[in-house]
Amino acid sequence: MRTTYMDTVESARENRKWYVIDATDLVLGRMAVAVATVLKGKHKPTYTPHIDGGDYVVIVNAEKVALTGNKMEGKKYYRHSQYAGGLKVRTANEMMEKQPQKIVEKAIRGMLPKGPQGDNMYRRLYVYVGPEHEQGAQKPEAFPLEIK
């Protein structure tokens, strides 16, 4: 039986596309799953796990993403300064006020592979607050997957 797969890394790099998605009123987790799928390249028939064949994704209006339930008050984001007593905690509400793009970036980063290949996938993600983005020269297309 014949299978379809990418022969080389070069062929994967040549065929990368740019997609833009408007995050207005989209549920964060559902959007993050769809974006991670495109960054990995799983939406393509030539998906091969060991070759990074994903596409570029530009997300606009990150501040308008929706969180369900009481996650705005209950969900916490942790970071540590590596000093004793240096744990910093922010709720999703505080993150939305100060850095709304970080909520989207953290949700998507957590769904990508851990390691060098995941780092390369994450570098193809661009998240912007507001409707404007800097990737107009790449002529991004509409997002290929439906988000419910």
Secondary structure as UniProt FT lines:
FT   HELIX           9..14
FT   STRAND          18..22
FT   TURN            24..25
FT   HELIX           28..40
FT   TURN            41..43
FT   TURN            45..46
FT   TURN            49..50
FT   STRAND          56..60
FT   HELIX           62..64
FT   TURN            69..70
FT   HELIX           71..74
FT   STRAND          76..80
FT   TURN            84..85
FT   STRAND          87..91
FT   HELIX           92..98
FT   HELIX           100..109
FT   TURN            110..111
FT   HELIX           116..122
FT   TURN            123..124
FT   STRAND          125..127
FT   HELIX           136..138
FT   STRAND          141..142
//
